[in-house]
Amino acid sequence: MPLFIQDRPMGESPKSVAEFLQRFPHFKEGAAALTSKHTKEVPPHGLLYVGQREMAVISPDDESIQVLGTDDATTCHIVILRHTGSNVTGMSHFDGSGLQHAVHQLTDIVIKETGQGQIQNGRLELTLVGGFKDERNMSEELSVKILDTFNKSPAHIHLVTACITDLNTRVDKGVPFPIIYGLAVIIQTGEIFPAKFQDRGPDQPLRSARHFTGSEDVINIYDIRRRQLVIGPFNYSSMDEIDLLCRLPDPIIRQHLSTSPEQEPKHFEACVRAALVQIRDFPEPLKSVFKGKGNHYKKEPDGKWTKVN
């Protein structure tokens, strides 16, 4: 089925964001409403944080998780897919890698968890947020690619919000920046708002190391049956001269290890350095970290994650 917009098929996928907005100008109003919202700081209680090249799907009867969130999106895009009848909600943080498989997997899980008995009692609604008018047009390429991928999905999906690239850009002293870097969705109500997070969950350097070394898979990090965050097992590639990379000064890390150096948040260098140290100190993670099994965590009432294996 094609992607639906205002209950009609989108038709041929747009070749540019400008073409998309010319055909569907009403998305400007929705984007303006979203970007005008105050950014909320989300506490760790009931939060599942989704990182780059990760996805998660949550059922509304999960007492541990009430909010899905992600941030640090510059050229990256945030995707929320939600069934309005079951309230089953999925989120992913896309940078373009593994996109087609990830879209199919995200859609399939939301549909499966909704169940055939409820699928007709609502509809699948899609929210796209992210990117900005960057000089290399990486954001626009990803916006168009995501629209095209969902448009080719066999599922019946309604695009309700598209705050992408042109619509997510502010200019400060001649330099473009994203307006929204992070987003959260409340599972029960479907409320979506700009967000930043006090806690991003366990194993962050390990999770960053995976995509930092070139792994293109978008992985599902939540076991919806066990209601556990599951990291791995996965491998990541070694890097030449890793000792030298770990000692790089912050300006070099920002300039050469980012797609958008001027727009990265203040903690960018610290996160990259932590991932590099992870790669250096724990080569061959299947042996040095996972030892044949993933890291499983459960969410405690106080917001902390407790390892269960």
C-alpha positions in Angstrom: 0.0 0.0 0.0 1.2 3.5 -0.6 1.7 6.1 2.2 -1.5 7.9 2.9 -1.8 11.7 3.4 -5.1 13.2 4.5 -6.7 9.8 3.7 -5.4 9.7 0.1 -2.5 7.9 -1.4 0.6 10.0 -1.6 1.2 8.8 -5.1 4.7 9.0 -6.6 7.4 9.6 -4.0 8.7 13.2 -4.1 12.2 13.9 -5.4 12.8 16.7 -3.0 11.5 18.2 0.2 10.5 21.3 -1.8 8.3 19.1 -4.1 6.8 17.3 -1.1 5.8 20.6 0.6 4.5 22.0 -2.7 2.2 19.0 -3.0 1.3 18.9 0.7 1.6 22.4 2.2 -0.5 21.6 5.3 2.5 19.9 6.9 4.0 23.4 7.4 1.3 24.1 10.0 1.9 20.9 11.9 5.7 21.4 11.9 5.3 25.0 13.1 3.1 23.8 16.0 5.6 21.1 17.0 8.7 23.4 16.7 6.9 26.0 18.8 6.5 23.6 21.7 8.8 24.0 24.7 11.5 21.4 25.0 10.8 19.2 28.1 13.5 17.5 30.1 12.4 13.9 30.5 13.4 12.1 33.8 14.5 8.5 33.7 11.3 7.1 35.4 9.4 5.0 32.8 11.7 6.1 30.0 13.3 3.9 27.2 15.9 5.8 25.3 16.5 4.8 21.7 19.9 5.6 20.2 21.2 6.1 16.7 20.5 3.0 14.5 18.2 1.6 17.2 14.5 1.0 17.4 12.0 -0.1 20.1 8.3 -1.0 20.2 6.3 -0.6 23.4 2.8 -2.0 24.3 0.6 0.3 26.5 0.2 -2.5 29.1 3.9 -2.4 29.8 4.1 -1.0 33.3 7.8 -0.4 33.1 7.9 1.9 30.1 5.6 4.9 29.6 7.8 7.1 27.3 10.0 6.5 24.3 12.6 9.1 23.5 15.7 9.9 21.4 17.9 12.9 20.8 21.2 14.2 19.3 19.6 14.1 15.8 21.2 16.6 13.5 21.0 15.2 10.0 19.4 12.0 11.4 15.6 11.6 11.5 13.3 10.4 14.3 10.5 8.1 13.3 7.4 7.3 15.4 4.9 4.7 14.3 1.8 4.2 16.4 -1.5 2.4 16.1 -4.3 4.6 17.3 -6.5 1.7 18.4 -4.0 -0.4 20.4 -1.6 2.5 21.3 1.3 0.2 20.4 4.1 2.6 19.7 7.4 2.3 18.0 10.4 4.7 17.6 13.6 4.6 15.6 16.5 6.9 15.1 17.6 6.7 11.4 20.8 7.9 9.8 20.1 6.2 6.5 21.8 2.9 7.1 19.7 -0.3 7.0 16.7 1.8 6.3 14.5 -0.5 4.2 14.9 -3.5 6.5 14.4 -1.3 9.6 11.1 0.2 8.3 9.7 -3.2 7.5 10.8 -4.6 10.9 9.4 -1.6 12.8 6.1 -1.8 10.9 5.8 -5.6 11.3 6.4 -5.4 15.1 3.8 -2.7 15.6 1.2 -4.7 13.6 2.0 -7.9 15.3 1.7 -6.4 18.8 -1.5 -4.7 17.8 -3.0 -8.0 16.7 -5.3 -8.9 13.8 -8.3 -8.5 16.1 -7.5 -4.8 16.7 -5.8 -3.7 13.5 -9.2 -2.5 12.1 -10.0 -0.5 15.2 -7.6 2.2 14.4 -4.9 3.1 12.0 -1.1 3.3 11.7 0.1 6.9 12.1 3.6 8.0 11.2 5.5 11.0 12.5 8.8 12.1 10.9 11.0 14.7 12.6 14.6 15.6 11.9 17.2 17.0 9.6 17.9 20.6 8.7 19.2 22.6 5.7 22.7 21.4 5.9 25.3 22.4 3.3 25.8 18.9 1.9 22.0 18.2 1.6 22.4 15.0 3.7 19.2 15.8 5.6 17.1 16.2 2.4 18.4 13.0 0.9 17.4 11.1 4.1 14.0 12.8 4.2 13.3 11.8 0.7 14.6 8.3 1.2 12.5 7.7 4.3 9.3 9.0 2.5 10.0 6.7 -0.4 10.7 3.7 1.8 7.4 4.1 3.7 5.6 4.8 0.5 6.7 1.3 -0.7 5.7 -0.4 2.5 3.0 -3.0 2.1 1.2 -1.7 5.2 -1.5 1.0 5.2 0.3 3.9 7.0 -1.0 7.5 7.4 1.7 10.3 7.6 0.3 12.8 10.1 3.4 14.9 10.9 6.5 15.7 8.8 8.8 18.2 10.5 11.7 17.5 8.2 14.7 19.4 6.9 13.3 22.7 5.6 10.6 22.7 8.3 13.1 21.9 11.1 15.7 24.6 10.4 16.5 27.8 12.2 19.3 30.2 11.2 21.7 31.8 13.7 24.2 34.3 12.4 23.9 32.8 8.9 24.4 29.2 10.2 21.5 26.7 9.9 20.7 24.6 12.9 18.0 22.0 13.7 15.1 23.3 15.8 14.3 20.0 17.3 17.2 17.7 18.3 15.2 15.3 20.4 11.7 13.9 20.6 9.6 11.9 23.1 6.2 10.2 22.8 3.9 9.1 25.7 2.7 5.6 25.0 -0.8 5.8 26.5 -1.8 9.2 24.9 0.4 9.5 21.8 1.5 13.0 22.9 4.7 14.0 21.1 7.0 16.8 22.2 10.5 18.1 21.8 12.7 16.6 24.6 16.0 16.2 26.2 17.0 13.4 28.6 18.6 13.1 32.0 19.6 9.5 31.3 20.2 7.5 28.1 20.3 4.1 29.7 23.0 1.5 30.1 25.9 0.6 27.8 26.0 3.8 25.9 29.6 3.6 24.8 29.1 0.0 23.7 25.9 1.0 21.7 27.7 3.9 20.1 30.7 1.8 19.2 28.6 -0.5 17.1 27.4 2.2 14.6 30.6 4.2 15.0 32.6 1.4 13.3 30.3 1.1 10.4 27.6 -1.5 11.4 24.7 -0.7 9.2 22.0 -2.7 11.0 19.2 -0.9 12.9 18.7 -3.1 15.9 15.6 -3.6 18.0 16.7 -3.0 21.6 13.6 -4.0 23.5 12.2 -7.5 24.2 8.5 -6.7 24.4 7.7 -10.1 25.8 10.2 -10.1 28.7 9.9 -6.4 29.0 13.7 -6.0 29.0 16.2 -3.8 27.3 18.5 -6.1 25.4 21.9 -4.9 24.1 23.6 -7.4 21.8 25.2 -9.7 21.2 26.8 -8.0 18.3 30.3 -7.4 16.9 32.0 -4.2 15.8 35.0 -3.7 13.6 38.4 -2.8 14.9 39.9 0.5 13.9 43.4 1.3 12.8 45.4 3.5 15.1 42.7 3.4 17.8 45.2 4.6 20.4 45.8 7.7 18.4 42.1 8.3 17.8 41.4 8.1 21.6 43.9 10.9 22.1 42.5 13.3 19.5 41.7 16.8 20.8 38.1 17.8 21.0 38.2 20.2 18.0 39.5 17.4 15.7 36.9 15.0 16.9 34.1 17.5 16.2 35.5 18.6 12.9 36.3 15.2 11.4 34.0 12.7 13.1 30.6 14.4 12.5 28.4 15.0 9.5 27.5 18.5 11.0 30.3 19.8 13.3 28.7 23.2 14.0 25.4 21.8 14.9 26.4 19.0 17.3 25.5 19.3 21.0 28.1 20.2 23.6 28.5 16.6 24.8 29.4 15.3 21.3 33.1 14.9 21.9 32.7 13.1 25.2 30.3 10.6 23.7 32.6 9.9 20.7 35.7 9.6 22.9 33.8 7.1 25.2 32.9 5.0 22.1 36.6 5.1 20.9 37.8 4.0 24.3 35.2 1.2 24.3 36.6 -0.1 21.0 40.2 0.2 22.2 39.6 -1.5 25.6 37.1 -4.2 24.4 38.1 -5.5 21.0 36.1 -8.4 19.7 33.0 -7.7 21.8 31.4 -11.1 21.2 34.3 -12.5 23.3 35.3 -9.6 25.5 31.8 -8.2 26.4 28.9 -10.5 25.6 30.5 -13.9 26.0 27.8 -15.5 23.9 24.8 -13.6 25.2 23.4 -10.1 25.2 23.2 -7.7 28.2 19.6 -7.8 29.6 18.2 -5.0 31.8 14.9 -4.3 33.5 13.5 -0.9 34.4 13.1 -0.3 38.1 10.4 2.0 39.6 13.1 4.6 40.5 14.1 4.9 36.8 17.3 2.9 37.0 18.1 -0.1 34.8 19.1 -3.3 36.7 21.1 -6.0 34.9 19.3 -9.3 35.0 22.0 -11.6 33.6 
